[in-house]
């Protein structure tokens, strides 16, 4: 369960991180319209390349089947925040009796699904990956799907290609990722290795091996509340900021079209795409 004042404070505390990341991405992007590819999900599709008559075949924009997962997650989070009864006032904390313990366990189960579905989501990872690249002066990566598939796991992808590359240009965001986007917790959720007990959550994937990045034995309920509030706050700000950017840019481009450049075999090719 999370308390409303903790959630609201978290939003105020962390909302600037998203704005700073987007502003850095716009400021440092290698091509002036690379940020628009983040908004429209630019990607390379091998199947499309085989049948396309476009002069740069296979390069497309638009969200595919993963958008349904994103819609489901959005509805689930809306239900959690507005109807589940797990977002409470300070005075409504359940007593630590059998019933109260069951309610808290149930809320942790729901919250763990929210945590995992956001930080493991393809679209979330794509956006953060591309924004991190743009913020550090790199070009938009059209082949991000292939990169995700060829990386050992999502935790490694997040650590190497999102968190670590942003460290020098946005140390505050790096610290946020380091504190709240915990690979061990994500793995524990994915493999049902969470065990809520006596005001703390046991992590059954604990390991002393530093190569496994699983040093935590447990996390306190208060620590978990902070993690889920940070996740909800970051997600809300990311969604609203990118939606605002889409609306603003749609009005600035005739016929909803924008121009960009694609590098293919060391050659730069101009192309134009529509906002979906």
N, C-alpha and C positions, 0 to 999 in steps of 0.2 A: 504494500500500500504506500501511496505517496501523499504527503500533505500539500494542500494547495499553496501555502505560503512558500514551501520549499521549491515547488515547481515554478512559481512566479519569480522568485528570487533567482533561480537558475536561468530563466529566460533573460532577465536583465543583465546577469553576470556574463553570459556567453554570446548574446546576440551579435555583438560587434565582431566576433571572430569570423562569421560568415561574410559580413560586409567587407571586412578587411581583405579576405581571400578573393572575393569577386573584384574589388577595386584593384588589387595587385594583378589579377589576371588580365583585366582590361588595360592597365597601364603597361605591363611588361610583355603582352602577347606579341609574337613575332610577326603576325599578320593581323591587320586591324579588325578582320571579321572572324578570327578564330573563335572568339567567345560565342559567336552565333552558332557555330558547329556544336558547342556544348549544349546550347539550348535546344537544338534540333536533332541531336544524337547522330552526328555524322559517323558513318562506318563503312567498312569495305565488306561486300558480300560476294563470295565466290560464285554462288548460284546465279546471282543477278548478273555477274560479269559474263557468264556464258551466253546469256540471251539479250543483254542490253545493247542498244544501238547508240547509246550515249558516247560522246567522244572520250570520256574517261569511264569506261564500263566497270561496273561493280561498286562505284562510289555513290552512296545514297545517303539520304537523311530520313529521319522518322523512326519512332519507336516501334518495335516489333512485338512478339508475344509477351515479352517481359512487362509490357504496360499493364497487362491483366493482373500480374502479381503486385504491381505498384498500386493499382486501384484497390485490390483486396486488402493490402496493408493499410492504406489510407482509411478505409471503412472500419477496419479492426481497431485502429488507433482512435478514431472518432468515437466508436462505441466505448472503448476503455475510458476515455477522458470524460464522456458525457453521461453514460448510462450504467457502467459496470458497478459503481459504488465503491471502487477501489481508490478513487481520488477524493480525499476526505479533508475535513477541517481538523484543526489541532485537537479540539475537544472530542472528536469522534473516534479517536484511536481505540481499537478493541482491547478489552482486558486480556491479559496473558493467561487465559484459561484454555480449555480444550477447544471451545468454539472459536475464540480469538486466534488461536494458533492455526486452526484450519483455514480461517479467512486469510490470514497472512500468507500461508502456503499457497493458497489458490491464487492470490494476487501476484505472488512471485512467479508462478507458472505462466500467467498471462503476460506479465512484464518481460519475462525472459524471451517469449516469442516475439514481442515487439522489438526488443534489443537485437535479437538475431536477424529478424526480417528486415531491419533497416541497415545494419552494418554489413550484412552479407548480400544485400540486394545488388544485382548487376547494374542497375541504373544509378544507384547511390555511388557505388564504387567507380563507375565510369565518370560521373560528374566530378567527384573529388579528385580522381586521377588526372583528368584533363585540366581542371582548374589549377591543380598543383603544377602541372607542366607549363601552363601559360604564365602562371605567377613567377616562374623561374626562367622565363624567356625561351622556352622550348615550343616547337610547333605542335599543333593539334595532332594527335595520333589516331589516324583512321583505322588502324589495325588493332584496336584495343581489345576486341573480342579474342583474337588470336593470342595476344599477350596474356590475357587472363587464363586462357586454357592451357598455355604452356608454362605457367607459373605453378610451382608445387602445390600451393593451396592459397585460399583467400587471405589467411593471416600473413603469409609471406608477401603476397601482392600488396596488401595494405601497408605493411611495415616498410617495404623497400621502395614502392612506387608512389605512395601517397604521404605517409608520415615523414620518412627520413628526408625526402627531397625538399620538403617545405621548411625544414628546421632553420635554415639561415635567413630566409626572407620573412618568416612568420613564427618566431619562437613561441609566442603565446598559443598559437594553434597547435604547434608541435606538442606543447605541454598538455593541452586539452586532449589530444589524441592519446598521448602516453598514459594519461590518468584514467580516461573513461572508455577508450576503445581497447579493451583488454582481450587479447587473443585467447588466453587461457579460459576466460569466462565464456567466450563465444564457442570454443570447442566443448566446454563442459555442458553448455546448453544443447548443442547439436547432438551430443552423445549421451544425454540424460545422466550427467554426472554431477548434478546439483543436489545437495541434501540439506534443506532448511532445518535447523535444529538449535533451540536455545538462543534465540536472537542473533544467529549467524547462519551463513550458508557454507556448508562444507563443499570444497571443490575436490572431487574424487579423482581428478586427473593431475593432482599435484605430483611434481617430480623434482628431484634435486639436480637433475641433468640440465645444465644451462642451455644446451642446444634445443631443448624442448620448450623453452619459454613458458614454463608452468611453475613458477616459484611460490604461488600463493596456496596456503593450506585452507584458508577460509576467508570470507568477507563478512563484515558486520551488516546487519539489516540497514543501519543508517548509511553505510557506504553504498549499499545496493540502491537505496532510495536516491542518493546523489547521482549515481550512474544512470539510472533510468530517467531522472529529471533532466540531466544534461543531454541525454539522447533525444528526448522529446523536444527540448528547447532548440537544439541544434537542427533537428529535422524541420521543425516549424519555420525557423528562420531561413533555412536553405530553400524550402519550397516557396515561401512567400517572396523571397528576394529574386529567385530565378523567374518566377511568374511575372513579377513586376518588370523585369528586364525584357521578357518576351513581349509584353504589351507595349513597352516603350519603343522597342526596335521595330515591331510590326508597323507602327505608325510612321516610321522614318524611311521605309523602303517601299517604292511603288510596286504594286502587284504582289506584295509580300515576297519579293525576290531579293537575294543578296549575292554578291560576288565573293569569291575566295580563290585561293591558289592551292593546287595539289602537286606534290613532288612525287614523280614516278620515274624510277631508275635515273635519278639525278637530273631529271628534267622537270621544270616547273610549268604546269598547265593551268590555265585559267578556267574556272567553272562557275556556274551560278546555280543556286538552289532556292527552293521555296520553303517558307515556314510551313510546317504541317498544319 
